[in-house]
Amino acid sequence: VGKKVIGVKQCQKLIKNGNVLYVAKDANAKLISPIIQLAKEKNIEIVEVSTMKELGKIGGIDVNSSAILTLE
């Protein structure tokens, strides 16, 4: 993963510049549904990852993450 933003709020702010949105399947659906909908509207690829822990590791952080957006 190259340049990225981590967290639902940061992803929402920068979704228009996004390339791929990674979301954790075990994240709170109420939390990630709006960002998934935005990504669909902007034709941004959505990749589901099994767990928030795994997504955090993909993002290079030692904590769980619900969403990561890679930027163009």
Steps between C-alpha positions, in 0.01 A plus 500: 500500500649836395373840620193447715266635763380290790164522676145558387498878558824556308380273219176697471690829476726379220277251316502710180878443476471131572620206303405196709299480823584214735238417763499242777216247491481499880472880529176655625272504194336825615844662506629383161179493292513873414860481377423189296207682338720802420762274345235336280374842389854605407574165325780423743601137533400345833704217650371315804752372753403235757577689821575846632824363645609372157408833339707688756800284412444566128501871582824468692352582839492294819132566574175388343357696209151509348597666173806601298492703180790496259550827313583568138 
